[in-house]
Amino acid sequence: MPNKFNNIISINDELYNYLNDVNYGMSKPQFHHITTIINGLINLDSTKSLLKISEHILTAKSSSSIYRFLSHSKWDYSLIDRNRINYLNLHFNKLIKSKSVGFLVIDDTVNPKIQAKKMQGLSYNHCHTEGKTLWSHCVVTSNFVAGNMSIPLTYKPYLSEENCKKHNKTFMGKSDIALNFISSFEKPTNCDKVYCLVDSWYTSEKLINGCMLKGFNLIGALKSNRKISPLGITMQIKEFAKYINPATLDVVTIEGTEYRIYRYEGNVSKFENATALICYEVDGDDFKDPVYLMSTDVELNNEAIIKYYLKRWSIETNYKYLKTHLGFDEYKVQGILSIERYFLLTFLAINFLEIYRLYHLKELKTIGDTIKSIKCLTAKELVYFVYEQAKKDVPIKKVLTELKLAC
């Protein structure tokens, strides 16, 4: 029997209106499934299984019906995804202050599925948090940051060449996916500049050129074997770092953390004019191993380059919310189509939460605060329902039946 404390009687009005705004004309049963699943992803505690959603969302259909909706129902998730992006662009123009600096953060995350055998699209991918290769799905995503806003924007599962052949899909490497994210991104009208932020895996000539075509700059980490040419002598940046005494370098303090910085301007690998920083984080009386950063905007000072690059952490924070609170990695659907549709629903959920938060900044500082607020409103709806039924002298057995609590 469902846990009585988790039952959800209705969907929040603002969430319903948001989903109605991004709907492209689905049938009522299809739209009902979308509202049900997203309502469950936001409001239910712990595991976010479709079975649990069918049990605890009082308006939900059976779990088998929900599974069929994701796997076989005829609806074009790409159209809803396009409407989702259009919706976000509309609110970007309202929420971003004039002359802001925007940041397009690109990275990938791994959803381990170690025990799965029949699930499609799985392959071995390196997991940064585990430090090893896992049987999993890998998803490349982008995150947009401007002012108080940090919102997951685009996503695409990375499929190995073997999986692409098996499922009749065109193979795209992670860099190709990232390049598509950059080329399809439209700069909000209130942003004067946009910087693309990436880790060392994505810092490449291909992405730099893609940014330049869009009028963006790139700030990325550099692998230690990338070459620079100080005084006309070409060498790997890690080799050059051996000749540096960190104690003699410039000092930059950002949010209480002290860094020692060596600045180089010139050729970085195949790119002719860039800034490279060799950054040592100060740890008491010692220095941590150097981190190498590159900026195609040579006018930025050292502090700005580091400060901007640290905004890359926003995508990791949103991965945490997606996985810990919205079940982004908890799906048990098997087909690639079902998985991609499920990813869309989780992005719809987190987009709603962040936009809602931005319109309630005085009360809500994080997406976690927003989830608590929505859950509180949902719980009140349940109390109001029971109260109204009592006022109408509705028999308790009927109330329990409606709440899915009848034995």
PLY file of the C-alpha trace (Angstrom):
ply
format ascii 1.0
element vertex 407
property float x
property float y
property float z
element edge 406
property int vertex1
property int vertex2
end_header
0.00 0.00 0.00
1.33 3.48 -0.80
2.80 5.53 2.01
0.00 7.88 3.06
2.40 10.76 3.67
3.56 10.78 0.05
0.24 10.81 -1.80
-0.26 13.77 -4.12
-3.78 14.95 -4.90
-3.14 17.49 -7.68
-0.59 19.37 -9.74
0.61 22.86 -8.84
-1.18 25.48 -10.98
2.05 27.18 -12.06
3.60 23.86 -13.05
0.48 22.95 -15.03
0.48 26.31 -16.83
4.19 25.95 -17.64
3.68 22.50 -19.15
0.68 23.78 -21.08
2.88 26.57 -22.49
5.44 24.10 -23.88
2.81 21.63 -25.12
2.52 21.46 -28.92
-0.99 19.97 -29.17
-0.71 16.53 -27.60
-3.86 14.57 -26.91
-5.38 14.95 -23.44
-4.23 11.47 -22.33
-0.67 12.20 -23.52
-0.55 15.58 -21.80
-1.98 13.96 -18.67
0.94 11.50 -18.62
3.48 14.32 -18.94
1.97 16.34 -16.10
1.72 13.22 -13.94
5.33 12.13 -14.43
6.83 15.60 -13.92
4.60 16.19 -10.89
5.97 12.96 -9.43
9.61 13.74 -10.28
9.36 17.02 -8.37
7.19 16.02 -5.41
8.05 12.44 -4.53
10.82 11.67 -2.08
13.68 9.19 -2.55
13.37 6.86 -5.57
11.57 8.30 -8.60
10.38 5.11 -10.29
7.44 5.15 -12.69
5.81 2.51 -10.48
6.08 4.83 -7.49
4.62 7.69 -9.53
1.65 5.54 -10.55
1.02 4.63 -6.91
1.41 8.02 -5.26
0.08 10.52 -7.81
-3.65 10.13 -7.27
-4.53 11.13 -10.83
-1.97 8.75 -12.37
-2.76 5.86 -14.66
-1.22 2.43 -14.12
2.54 2.03 -14.37
2.14 -0.11 -17.51
0.19 2.75 -19.13
2.96 5.20 -18.23
5.61 2.86 -19.66
3.64 2.54 -22.91
3.37 6.32 -23.11
7.17 6.61 -23.05
7.88 3.68 -25.34
5.06 3.48 -27.90
2.77 6.50 -27.79
2.99 8.65 -30.94
4.26 12.05 -29.87
7.24 14.05 -31.06
9.45 14.84 -28.09
11.64 17.05 -30.31
8.74 19.48 -30.76
8.24 19.79 -27.00
11.99 20.20 -26.61
11.95 23.03 -29.15
9.06 24.69 -27.30
11.00 24.26 -24.06
13.96 26.17 -25.50
11.68 28.87 -26.91
10.04 29.22 -23.50
13.44 29.63 -21.84
14.55 32.21 -24.41
11.41 34.22 -23.71
12.16 34.31 -20.00
15.88 34.96 -20.55
14.90 38.28 -22.10
12.81 39.10 -19.03
15.16 37.89 -16.30
18.65 38.80 -17.52
19.83 42.31 -16.74
21.03 44.60 -19.51
24.70 44.33 -20.52
25.16 41.03 -18.68
27.88 38.47 -19.35
26.54 35.00 -20.14
28.24 31.62 -19.86
27.46 28.52 -21.89
28.87 25.59 -19.90
29.31 22.24 -21.66
30.15 18.93 -20.02
28.99 15.31 -19.85
27.78 13.05 -17.09
27.52 9.29 -16.67
24.43 7.36 -15.51
25.71 3.96 -14.34
23.54 0.95 -15.21
25.86 -1.78 -14.00
23.22 -4.51 -13.66
21.26 -3.66 -16.82
21.41 -6.19 -19.65
18.49 -5.37 -21.96
18.61 -1.58 -21.75
19.59 -0.04 -25.09
22.43 2.40 -25.76
24.73 1.27 -22.95
28.50 1.25 -23.31
31.59 1.63 -21.15
32.20 5.30 -20.26
34.68 6.94 -17.93
33.09 8.25 -14.75
34.99 11.22 -13.29
33.43 10.89 -9.83
34.27 7.18 -9.58
37.58 7.52 -11.38
36.94 4.45 -13.50
35.06 3.13 -16.53
31.46 2.04 -15.92
28.72 0.29 -17.90
26.48 3.29 -18.37
24.80 5.94 -20.47
26.78 9.10 -21.13
24.85 12.34 -21.64
26.40 15.55 -22.99
24.63 18.65 -21.69
24.89 22.43 -21.68
24.09 24.83 -18.86
23.48 28.56 -19.23
24.59 30.98 -16.52
23.87 34.70 -16.30
23.50 36.73 -13.12
21.43 34.68 -10.65
20.41 32.21 -13.35
21.90 28.74 -13.76
19.73 26.58 -15.96
20.26 23.25 -17.76
19.72 24.01 -21.42
20.38 21.21 -23.91
21.13 17.50 -23.68
22.01 14.61 -25.97
22.95 11.03 -25.13
26.35 10.06 -26.46
26.10 6.72 -28.27
29.12 4.65 -29.23
29.70 3.84 -32.90
28.60 0.27 -32.23
25.31 1.43 -30.70
24.71 3.86 -33.55
25.07 1.06 -36.10
22.82 -1.20 -34.06
20.04 1.39 -33.73
20.43 3.07 -37.13
21.63 6.42 -35.79
24.33 8.77 -37.07
27.41 8.68 -34.88
28.42 11.95 -33.20
31.46 12.33 -30.99
31.18 14.36 -27.80
32.96 17.30 -29.42
30.53 17.19 -32.35
27.61 17.25 -29.93
29.19 20.17 -28.05
29.74 22.02 -31.32
26.05 21.60 -32.17
25.14 23.04 -28.78
27.28 26.10 -29.52
26.00 26.62 -33.07
22.35 26.31 -32.01
22.65 28.63 -28.99
21.16 32.08 -29.46
22.70 34.81 -27.33
20.06 36.47 -25.12
19.48 40.07 -26.17
20.57 41.43 -22.79
23.95 39.65 -22.87
26.83 41.74 -24.20
29.22 38.80 -24.25
29.01 35.01 -24.05
31.84 32.74 -22.91
31.81 29.00 -23.51
33.27 27.16 -20.49
34.67 23.63 -20.88
37.04 21.22 -19.20
40.25 20.02 -20.83
38.52 17.22 -22.76
36.51 19.74 -24.81
39.15 22.46 -25.24
39.93 22.01 -28.92
40.44 23.91 -32.14
37.05 22.66 -33.35
35.16 24.20 -30.41
37.23 27.40 -30.45
36.41 27.93 -34.13
32.76 27.16 -33.44
32.70 29.80 -30.70
34.38 32.38 -32.93
31.78 31.83 -35.68
29.07 32.68 -33.15
30.97 35.67 -31.75
31.67 33.89 -28.44
34.92 33.39 -26.56
36.09 30.15 -24.98
37.63 29.64 -21.55
38.75 26.09 -20.94
41.13 23.94 -19.01
44.21 22.74 -20.89
45.72 19.28 -20.85
49.26 19.36 -19.52
50.72 18.22 -22.85
49.36 21.21 -24.82
52.17 23.31 -26.29
53.00 26.97 -25.79
55.88 29.02 -27.22
57.44 31.29 -24.58
60.31 33.32 -26.07
59.72 31.46 -29.34
60.61 28.10 -27.83
57.82 25.53 -28.25
57.30 23.11 -25.38
54.57 21.37 -23.43
53.03 23.59 -20.79
53.80 21.06 -18.05
57.50 21.16 -19.01
57.55 24.95 -18.90
55.88 24.85 -15.46
58.90 23.00 -14.06
60.96 26.18 -14.42
58.48 28.30 -12.44
58.86 29.18 -8.79
55.24 29.63 -7.61
56.36 31.91 -4.77
57.46 34.55 -7.31
54.17 34.72 -9.21
51.23 37.12 -9.20
48.72 36.64 -6.42
44.98 36.51 -7.08
42.37 35.94 -4.37
38.89 34.79 -5.41
36.16 34.08 -2.87
38.71 33.58 -0.13
40.97 31.25 -2.11
44.48 32.45 -3.01
46.09 31.55 -6.33
49.58 32.12 -7.70
49.45 32.83 -11.44
51.84 32.76 -14.38
50.37 34.45 -17.47
51.40 33.63 -21.02
50.07 35.18 -24.24
50.73 33.78 -27.71
50.36 30.47 -29.52
48.51 27.77 -27.58
48.64 24.50 -29.54
47.17 25.35 -32.96
45.48 28.56 -31.82
47.61 31.58 -32.62
46.50 34.22 -30.12
45.32 33.22 -26.67
46.06 33.64 -22.98
47.23 30.66 -20.97
47.38 30.69 -17.18
49.39 28.36 -15.00
47.45 28.46 -11.71
48.63 27.21 -8.34
46.03 27.14 -5.59
47.63 28.05 -2.27
47.09 25.38 0.39
48.46 26.71 3.67
52.21 26.95 3.20
52.12 24.70 0.13
50.82 24.86 -3.42
48.52 22.37 -5.07
49.44 20.90 -8.45
49.04 23.49 -11.21
45.88 23.86 -13.26
46.23 25.16 -16.82
43.58 27.49 -18.25
43.15 29.06 -21.67
41.13 32.10 -22.74
40.58 33.23 -26.32
39.72 36.68 -24.93
43.22 38.08 -24.35
41.81 41.28 -22.83
40.58 39.50 -19.70
42.80 39.87 -16.64
43.90 36.89 -14.56
41.23 37.33 -11.92
38.42 37.47 -14.48
39.61 34.34 -16.31
39.66 32.29 -13.09
36.44 33.80 -11.79
34.64 33.09 -15.06
36.02 29.56 -15.33
34.80 28.73 -11.82
31.25 29.28 -13.08
31.73 25.96 -14.85
30.93 24.39 -11.48
27.27 25.35 -12.01
26.77 22.39 -14.33
28.03 19.99 -11.65
25.59 21.50 -9.15
22.72 20.99 -11.57
23.81 17.40 -12.25
23.46 16.89 -8.50
19.93 18.30 -8.47
18.96 16.30 -11.56
20.20 13.04 -10.05
19.54 13.52 -6.34
16.14 15.23 -6.55
14.68 14.52 -10.02
15.67 10.94 -10.81
17.74 11.77 -13.90
19.73 8.53 -13.48
16.99 6.34 -11.93
15.09 5.32 -15.07
14.40 1.66 -15.80
12.92 2.05 -19.28
14.77 -0.04 -21.85
14.44 1.54 -25.29
16.48 4.49 -26.54
13.30 6.37 -27.45
11.92 5.94 -23.92
15.23 7.03 -22.39
15.44 10.19 -24.52
11.84 11.05 -23.68
12.57 10.53 -19.99
15.56 12.89 -20.19
13.27 15.52 -21.73
10.85 15.22 -18.81
13.62 15.69 -16.24
14.87 18.78 -18.10
11.32 20.15 -18.22
11.14 19.64 -14.45
14.42 21.35 -13.58
13.76 24.22 -16.01
10.43 24.91 -14.30
12.09 24.86 -10.87
14.82 27.31 -11.87
12.48 29.75 -13.65
10.10 29.58 -10.67
13.02 30.29 -8.33
14.15 33.30 -10.35
10.72 34.89 -9.95
10.86 34.27 -6.18
14.49 35.15 -5.44
13.77 36.76 -2.07
12.49 33.47 -0.65
14.26 30.85 -2.79
18.04 30.80 -3.03
18.56 27.36 -4.57
16.66 24.78 -6.60
16.55 22.73 -3.40
14.62 25.58 -1.76
12.25 25.61 -4.74
11.55 21.89 -4.45
10.77 22.29 -0.74
8.44 25.18 -1.52
6.56 23.23 -4.22
6.28 20.20 -1.94
4.85 22.42 0.80
2.20 23.77 -1.58
1.38 20.22 -2.69
0.98 19.05 0.92
-1.38 21.95 1.63
-3.54 20.90 -1.32
-3.92 17.46 0.26
-4.91 18.99 3.61
-7.43 21.29 1.89
-8.91 18.30 0.05
-9.43 16.30 3.25
-10.82 19.38 5.02
-13.34 20.05 2.23
-14.44 16.42 2.17
-15.03 16.52 5.93
-17.10 19.71 5.59
-19.28 17.95 3.01
-19.69 14.90 5.33
-18.19 12.61 2.70
-17.85 9.11 4.21
-14.33 8.35 5.36
-14.21 5.15 3.26
-14.85 7.16 0.11
-12.11 9.66 1.06
-9.66 6.81 1.68
-10.54 5.28 -1.69
-9.91 8.58 -3.50
-6.58 8.89 -1.70
-5.61 5.32 -2.72
-5.52 4.32 0.92
-8.39 1.83 0.98
-7.30 -1.69 1.98
0 1
1 2
2 3
3 4
4 5
5 6
6 7
7 8
8 9
9 10
10 11
11 12
12 13
13 14
14 15
15 16
16 17
17 18
18 19
19 20
20 21
21 22
22 23
23 24
24 25
25 26
26 27
27 28
28 29
29 30
30 31
31 32
32 33
33 34
34 35
35 36
36 37
37 38
38 39
39 40
40 41
41 42
42 43
43 44
44 45
45 46
46 47
47 48
48 49
49 50
50 51
51 52
52 53
53 54
54 55
55 56
56 57
57 58
58 59
59 60
60 61
61 62
62 63
63 64
64 65
65 66
66 67
67 68
68 69
69 70
70 71
71 72
72 73
73 74
74 75
75 76
76 77
77 78
78 79
79 80
80 81
81 82
82 83
83 84
84 85
85 86
86 87
87 88
88 89
89 90
90 91
91 92
92 93
93 94
94 95
95 96
96 97
97 98
98 99
99 100
100 101
101 102
102 103
103 104
104 105
105 106
106 107
107 108
108 109
109 110
110 111
111 112
112 113
113 114
114 115
115 116
116 117
117 118
118 119
119 120
120 121
121 122
122 123
123 124
124 125
125 126
126 127
127 128
128 129
129 130
130 131
131 132
132 133
133 134
134 135
135 136
136 137
137 138
138 139
139 140
140 141
141 142
142 143
143 144
144 145
145 146
146 147
147 148
148 149
149 150
150 151
151 152
152 153
153 154
154 155
155 156
156 157
157 158
158 159
159 160
160 161
161 162
162 163
163 164
164 165
165 166
166 167
167 168
168 169
169 170
170 171
171 172
172 173
173 174
174 175
175 176
176 177
177 178
178 179
179 180
180 181
181 182
182 183
183 184
184 185
185 186
186 187
187 188
188 189
189 190
190 191
191 192
192 193
193 194
194 195
195 196
196 197
197 198
198 199
199 200
200 201
201 202
202 203
203 204
204 205
205 206
206 207
207 208
208 209
209 210
210 211
211 212
212 213
213 214
214 215
215 216
216 217
217 218
218 219
219 220
220 221
221 222
222 223
223 224
224 225
225 226
226 227
227 228
228 229
229 230
230 231
231 232
232 233
233 234
234 235
235 236
236 237
237 238
238 239
239 240
240 241
241 242
242 243
243 244
244 245
245 246
246 247
247 248
248 249
249 250
250 251
251 252
252 253
253 254
254 255
255 256
256 257
257 258
258 259
259 260
260 261
261 262
262 263
263 264
264 265
265 266
266 267
267 268
268 269
269 270
270 271
271 272
272 273
273 274
274 275
275 276
276 277
277 278
278 279
279 280
280 281
281 282
282 283
283 284
284 285
285 286
286 287
287 288
288 289
289 290
290 291
291 292
292 293
293 294
294 295
295 296
296 297
297 298
298 299
299 300
300 301
301 302
302 303
303 304
304 305
305 306
306 307
307 308
308 309
309 310
310 311
311 312
312 313
313 314
314 315
315 316
316 317
317 318
318 319
319 320
320 321
321 322
322 323
323 324
324 325
325 326
326 327
327 328
328 329
329 330
330 331
331 332
332 333
333 334
334 335
335 336
336 337
337 338
338 339
339 340
340 341
341 342
342 343
343 344
344 345
345 346
346 347
347 348
348 349
349 350
350 351
351 352
352 353
353 354
354 355
355 356
356 357
357 358
358 359
359 360
360 361
361 362
362 363
363 364
364 365
365 366
366 367
367 368
368 369
369 370
370 371
371 372
372 373
373 374
374 375
375 376
376 377
377 378
378 379
379 380
380 381
381 382
382 383
383 384
384 385
385 386
386 387
387 388
388 389
389 390
390 391
391 392
392 393
393 394
394 395
395 396
396 397
397 398
398 399
399 400
400 401
401 402
402 403
403 404
404 405
405 406
